[in-house]
Amino acid sequence: MTTARSLPPTSIAHPPEPGLTPDEVVARAERIAATLVDRQAETEQRGYYALDTHNEFLSAGLYRLLVPRRYGGYEFDLGTYLRVVSAIARGCPSTAWMYTFGASHAVLAATLFPEAAQDELFAGGDFICPATVAMIGFAEPAEDGGWIIDGVHPYSSGSPYATHFIGHTLVAGPDGGPPAPMMFVVPREQWRRLDDWGAQLGLKGSGSHSVAIEKAHIPAHFGLVGTHMGLTSVVDGTVGRELHGNAMYGGGVLSAAQFPLAALSVGMATGALDAYAELMRERTTIFPPFTSRVEDPDYQFRYGEAAGKIAAAEAALSDAVRQWTVTAEHPGAFTREVDLRLSMVCRESVQLCWTAVADHLFPTAGSSAVRSGARIERVWRDMSTLHSHAGVSVFLASIANRELAKLAFDVTG
């Protein structure tokens, strides 16, 4: 860990509970998650989790887990944060999806945006900021050096209770050259959430509405020309590492963005395994010799097979986070190749969890257990929809493979 840039003592904020530990905050998430299981239908109907759940997250400090300490955050490590995500997903996948894609981008903001921007972004302590990667429209230069942002950004998971939004657009290239990407951030009062989420197969309650920005003016330090969260290199250092003295704000942003997908998958699949275990205790086999499913060798095998795959997925994610953390501690070591490789570990975790649910739990739970609204049925729908995420189905499934191979063999073009 590097040394943080010094600040006058009066300018450093403190988290609400300075003594809060990682285990305590995970336990809080687990307690909240247990109350969400029976509320999944209402969450889907609403399209996002309830206000009282949001207030519980606020009180538990869950929106401050990755916010830098200098701004009143807890600055917990990624491993702790991902344990929280998995715990919530075990109770309600939609709630966890909405939560993580609002809270996780604190790392992105704290890593890449300049100090002046961070002073404003994290002023409230709690940071909820959906982010999308598609480059929508063109930003226009403002007379004061800032930017005028305009466009509709779909799939902005986490938008219902958001404090900010991070998006991507294009800016005109110099002297008629090709346009360049620009990452930007817009405060909540400068955009509106569209009522266009909830008709999808799964993750109906994930708050993945579109964000509409209409000629919003942002200051220059809220726009990062030449930056895209999927392409940005951290090899030459980052603003966040220098500002906060924590290597967590100097690691690869691509892989850090993929970790929540794996954590969500582990939590979702574990929830399905919980439901399957209940069925094994409560029901008998369909064909003779009739016996409790708990005592049936076939059900024992299916449960064990699924449990092993989920455990392997969790172990893979845990070690990927360990590798990420170790690599981030060494300036210059976090190359694009490392970023891609760790991202692909997440892909394998997702696939292991999907196989556990789709190949072992869902088909053998019984037709009554996969009726609309049943817990295993809902997990199956949610994980199916997860696979429609462009990061999983397009980038990690094919583009990342090719790019990693080209880097390994020094192939250009």
Residue pairs with C-beta under 8 A, 6 or more apart in sequence:
1 245
1 246
1 247
1 329
2 241
2 242
2 245
2 246
2 247
2 250
3 245
4 70
4 243
4 244
4 245
4 246
5 242
5 243
5 244
5 245
7 70
12 69
12 70
13 69
13 70
13 71
13 72
13 125
14 69
14 72
15 61
15 64
15 69
15 72
15 73
15 74
15 125
16 61
16 64
16 72
16 125
17 61
20 61
20 74
22 76
22 77
22 80
22 83
25 60
25 61
25 62
25 65
25 74
25 76
25 80
25 84
26 80
26 83
26 84
26 87
28 60
28 61
28 62
29 60
29 62
29 83
29 84
29 87
29 88
30 87
32 53
32 56
32 57
32 60
32 88
32 91
33 87
33 88
33 89
33 90
33 91
33 92
34 91
35 91
36 43
36 49
36 53
36 88
36 91
36 92
36 95
37 91
37 92
37 271
37 375
39 50
39 53
39 92
40 92
40 94
40 205
40 373
40 375
40 378
41 373
42 50
43 49
43 50
43 92
43 94
43 95
43 204
43 205
44 94
44 198
44 204
44 205
44 378
45 198
45 204
45 205
46 205
47 160
47 197
47 198
47 204
47 205
47 207
47 209
48 94
48 98
48 160
48 161
48 197
48 205
48 206
48 207
48 209
49 92
49 94
49 95
49 98
49 99
49 205
49 207
53 95
54 161
57 63
57 99
58 126
61 74
62 84
62 99
62 103
63 102
63 103
63 126
63 127
63 128
64 72
64 73
64 74
64 125
64 126
64 127
65 73
65 74
65 76
65 80
65 81
65 84
65 103
65 106
66 73
66 74
66 75
66 76
66 78
66 81
66 103
66 104
66 106
66 107
66 110
66 127
66 248
67 73
67 74
67 75
67 106
67 110
67 122
67 125
67 126
67 127
68 75
68 110
68 118
68 122
68 240
68 243
68 244
68 246
68 249
69 75
69 244
70 243
70 244
71 118
71 119
71 122
71 123
71 125
72 122
72 125
73 106
73 122
73 125
73 127
75 244
75 246
75 248
77 248
77 325
78 107
78 248
78 256
78 259
78 321
78 324
78 325
79 318
79 321
79 322
79 325
81 103
81 104
82 259
82 260
82 262
82 263
82 317
82 321
83 263
85 96
85 99
85 100
85 104
85 260
85 263
85 264
85 267
86 96
86 263
86 264
86 266
86 267
86 270
86 314
87 267
88 95
88 96
88 99
88 100
88 267
89 95
89 96
89 97
89 263
89 264
89 265
89 266
89 267
89 268
89 270
89 271
90 267
90 268
90 270
90 271
90 274
91 271
92 205
93 202
93 203
93 206
93 264
93 267
93 268
93 271
93 378
93 379
93 382
93 383
94 203
94 204
94 205
94 206
94 207
94 382
95 205
95 206
96 264
96 267
96 268
97 157
97 203
97 206
97 208
97 264
97 382
98 157
98 158
98 160
98 205
98 206
98 207
98 208
99 158
100 158
100 260
100 263
100 264
101 130
101 131
101 157
101 158
101 206
101 208
101 260
102 128
102 129
102 130
102 157
102 158
102 159
102 161
102 162
102 207
103 127
103 128
103 158
104 256
104 257
104 260
105 127
105 129
105 130
105 131
105 166
106 122
106 127
106 129
107 248
107 249
107 253
107 256
108 131
108 166
108 229
108 253
108 256
108 257
109 117
109 118
109 121
109 122
109 127
109 129
109 164
109 166
109 185
110 118
110 122
110 240
110 243
110 244
110 249
111 234
111 238
111 239
111 240
111 241
111 249
111 250
111 251
111 253
112 183
112 224
112 227
112 232
112 238
112 239
112 240
112 253
113 121
113 185
113 221
113 222
113 224
113 239
114 221
114 239
115 239
115 243
116 221
117 185
117 219
117 221
117 222
118 243
121 127
121 129
121 164
121 185
124 163
126 163
127 163
127 164
128 158
128 161
128 162
128 163
128 164
129 158
129 162
129 163
129 164
129 165
129 166
129 185
130 156
130 157
130 158
130 159
130 162
130 165
130 166
130 211
131 156
131 165
131 166
131 167
131 229
132 153
132 154
132 155
132 156
132 166
132 167
132 168
132 211
133 168
133 228
133 229
133 230
133 390
133 391
134 153
134 154
134 168
135 168
135 169
135 170
135 181
135 228
136 151
136 152
136 153
136 167
136 168
136 169
137 150
137 151
137 169
137 170
138 169
138 170
138 171
138 172
138 179
139 147
139 148
139 149
139 169
139 170
139 171
139 182
139 184
139 223
140 147
140 148
140 150
141 147
141 148
141 171
142 148
142 217
144 219
144 220
145 219
145 220
146 217
146 218
146 219
146 220
146 222
146 223
147 171
147 182
147 184
147 217
147 218
147 220
147 222
147 223
148 215
148 216
148 217
149 167
149 169
149 184
149 186
149 213
149 215
149 216
149 217
149 218
150 213
150 214
150 215
150 216
151 167
151 169
151 212
151 213
152 194
152 210
152 211
152 212
152 213
153 165
153 167
153 210
153 211
153 212
153 213
154 196
154 210
155 208
155 210
156 162
156 165
156 193
156 208
156 209
156 210
156 211
157 206
157 207
157 208
158 207
158 208
159 165
159 193
159 207
159 208
159 209
159 211
160 193
160 207
160 209
161 207
162 188
162 193
163 187
163 188
164 185
164 186
164 187
164 188
165 185
165 186
165 188
165 191
165 211
165 213
166 183
166 184
166 185
166 229
167 183
167 184
167 186
167 211
167 213
168 181
168 182
168 183
168 184
168 228
168 229
169 181
169 182
169 184
170 179
170 180
170 181
170 182
171 179
171 180
171 181
171 182
171 225
172 179
173 179
173 180
180 225
180 226
181 226
181 227
181 228
181 231
182 223
182 224
182 225
182 226
182 227
183 223
183 224
183 227
183 228
183 229
183 232
184 218
184 222
184 223
184 224
185 218
185 222
186 213
186 216
186 218
186 222
190 213
190 216
190 217
190 218
191 211
191 212
191 213
191 214
191 216
192 211
192 212
192 214
193 209
193 210
193 211
193 212
194 209
194 210
194 211
194 212
195 209
196 209
196 210
197 204
197 206
197 207
197 208
197 209
197 210
198 204
198 205
200 385
201 381
201 384
201 385
202 378
202 380
202 381
202 382
202 383
202 384
202 385
202 386
203 381
203 382
203 385
203 386
229 253
229 254
229 257
230 254
230 257
230 395
231 254
232 253
232 254
233 336
234 250
234 251
234 252
234 253
234 334
235 332
235 334
235 335
236 332
237 250
237 331
238 249
238 250
240 246
240 249
240 250
241 247
241 249
241 250
241 331
243 249
247 325
247 328
247 329
248 325
248 328
250 328
250 331
250 334
251 324
251 325
251 327
251 328
251 334
252 324
252 327
252 328
252 334
252 338
252 339
252 342
253 339
254 339
254 340
254 343
255 320
255 324
255 338
255 339
255 340
255 342
255 343
255 346
256 324
257 391
258 342
258 343
258 346
258 347
258 391
258 396
259 317
259 320
259 321
259 324
259 346
261 346
261 350
261 386
261 389
261 391
261 392
262 313
262 316
262 317
262 320
262 345
262 346
262 349
262 350
263 317
264 386
265 313
265 349
265 350
265 353
265 354
265 383
265 386
266 310
266 313
266 314
266 317
266 349
266 353
268 353
268 357
268 379
268 382
268 383
268 386
269 306
269 309
269 310
269 313
269 353
269 354
269 356
269 357
269 379
269 383
270 310
271 375
271 379
272 306
272 356
272 357
272 361
272 362
272 375
272 376
272 379
272 380
273 303
273 306
273 307
273 310
273 356
273 361
274 375
275 365
275 369
275 374
275 375
275 376
275 379
276 302
276 303
276 306
276 361
276 365
276 376
277 303
279 293
279 365
279 366
279 369
280 292
280 293
280 294
280 299
280 303
281 292
281 293
281 294
283 292
283 293
283 366
284 290
284 291
284 292
284 293
285 291
285 292
285 293
285 296
285 298
285 299
286 366
293 299
294 300
298 364
299 364
302 360
302 361
302 364
305 356
305 360
306 356
306 357
306 360
306 361
307 356
309 352
309 353
309 355
309 356
309 360
310 352
310 353
310 356
312 352
313 348
313 349
313 350
313 352
313 353
313 356
314 349
316 345
316 348
316 349
316 352
317 345
317 346
317 349
319 345
320 342
320 345
320 346
320 349
323 338
323 342
324 342
327 333
327 334
327 338
328 334
336 403
336 407
337 404
337 407
337 408
340 400
340 403
340 404
340 407
341 404
343 396
343 400
344 396
344 400
344 401
344 404
346 396
347 392
347 396
347 397
347 400
350 386
350 387
350 392
353 383
354 383
354 386
354 387
357 376
357 379
357 380
357 383
358 380
358 383
361 376
362 370
362 376
362 377
362 380
365 376
368 374
369 376
369 377
370 376
370 377
370 380
371 377
386 392
387 393
405 411
406 412
